[in-house]
């Protein structure tokens, strides 16, 4: 069976958020044997097609050797689905907290919450300087606790809809600002969206 040891079975097909079968940005859970992988941003149409094909394959053939091939094929299909939607995958919590500290450790809780909302709105850390900021590891425990709290709150309290931000006082006006709309300002940061 190559690198795949376990059969991949879709555990939850409906959107965890809207319970709608016509949603185009849902989360599914896939049982990979030892773990349950969560794949986000997949349309139910793609999921339905995948499940329908899986059922057709099972009814077309029989025998133990087919089951082994199907396990590998299903694991491969789930892996490919996960890779196809990786652009929509949720941001890792630990990296998000690092990024919040790197971007707004001196901005207080309100500034951290604003950055946390920006990260959630863009759903990626690509282009976020703070995730690699050197000062993050030297910040005191209370800053880490504040950043964790801001990240958790941003899940339910989106105080703005911006996806980009900059500390213009410290770094000047970036080239991309002219193509965006200002949506929010908090402490030293100004937030924008396309």
N, C-alpha and C positions, 0 to 999 in steps of 0.2 A: 504494500500500500504506500510505498514511498515515505515521505516525511509526515504524512497525516496518519494519526493513530485512531482518531475517534470520528464517529459519524456526527455530522452537523445537523441539528434539528432546530427549526424555528420554534421558539417557545411562545413568544407573544407576537401576534401579527398586527394587532390594531395599535393605533397611535397611543402612546402613554399619556399624551396631553389632551388630545381632542376626541379620542375614541371613534374617529371618522375614517371609514375605509376609502374615502376619496381624497384624503389629505396628501400633499406632495412633500412634506418635510417631516416625516415621522421617525420614531425610534422603534427598532425591533430588537428583540433579544434572541440570541442564537446560542444554543447549547453546543459547546465544542468538546464535551466530555468532562474534562477537568474544570473548565471555567464556563461562565456565561458571558459571551461578548455582547456588547451593546453597539449596534450600528445605527447611526443617526442620518437623517436627511435622505432616506430612501423612500421612493414613492410606493404606495400600496399596489399600483399597477405593476411595477417591477417585481415586488414581492409576490403578488398573485401569479404572475407569469412564471416565476421561479418555482413556486409551490405546485402549480399546475403541471409544469414540465416534470417535476420530481414524481408526481403521481402517475403521469403517463408512462414514464420510464419504468416505474415499479410494476404497472399492470402489463406492459409489453413483454417483459422478460421474467424469468424466474431462475432459481438456482443459487447456490452459495457463492459461486464465483462472481455472479452479477452483483450480489449484495456488497462484496468487497469493492468492486469498481464503482458502485453507486456511492459508497461511503467516501471514497476519494474524490469523486466528481462533486458531491455535495459540499464537502469541505473546501474544495477548490472554488466552487461557485460562491460560497459564503465569503471566502477570503477575497475573491475578486469584487464582490459587492462592497465589502468593507473598504477596499482600496479605491473603488470608484467614488465612494462618498466620503473619502477621507477629508476632502475640503470642507465638509460640513460636520466633521466630528467635533465633539465638545472639547473645550480647552481643559487640559489637565489642571486639577485644582492646585497642586503644589507649585506648578510653574506659574499659574495665574497669580498666586499670592506673592511669589518672587517678583513678578512683573509689577504688581501694584506697589510693592515696597520700592522697587527700582525707580518707578515713575513718580511716586507721591509720598515718600516717607516723611517729607517735611511739610506736607500739606494738611495734616490733621485727618480726622475721620471723614469729614465731608469730601475732602480732596481724594482720599483713597476710594470712597464709594463712587465718586464720579469716574475715576479711572476704571474701577471694577465694572461699572455699567458699560463703559466704552469697550472693554475687552469682550464682555458678553455680547454686545451689539455686533461686533465684527466677527466673533466666533473663531478667532485665530490669534496667535501671538506673533504672526509674521509681521515684521516691521516695528514691533514694540521694543524699544531700546531697553526698557527697565528690566527685562528678563535676564539680560547679560550684565547689568550694572555691577561693578565691583564692590560698591559700598553695601550691598544687600546683606552679605554674610556678617557684617559688623554691626548691624542694627540691633538694638536691644529687644528683649522678649516682648515688651508691651507694643512695639511697632508691629512685630509679627502677629500678635494677637489681634491688633486693630485691623490689619490687612486681611486676616482670615475672616473676621467678623464682617468686614466690608464686602468681601467676595461672596459670603453666604447671603447677606442681605440683598445684594445686587440681583440674585436669582428671582426675587419677588418684587423688588422695589427699583425699577428702572427709572431713575430720575431724569434721564435724557435719552435721546435716540442717536446720539453721535457715534461715529465709528472711528474717527481720527481726532487727535488732540495734539497740542503743542504748548510748551511753556515759552511763549513769545518773549516774555521779559528776559529770560535767560538765554534763549537760543535764536531769537529773531524770527521773522516771518518765513515759514517754509514755502517752497515753490508751489506746492499743491493747494495752498489755501484759496487761491483765486478761482479754482474750479469747484469749490465746495461752499456750503451754506453754514454759517455759524448757528449753532443750536443751543449752546449752554456755556456758561463761564463759572468756574469755581476756583477760588484762590488764584494760583498762577497759571492755571490751565484754561485754554479755550478749546471747546469741542465742536467738531464739524461733522457734516454728513454730505454725501454726494447728492 
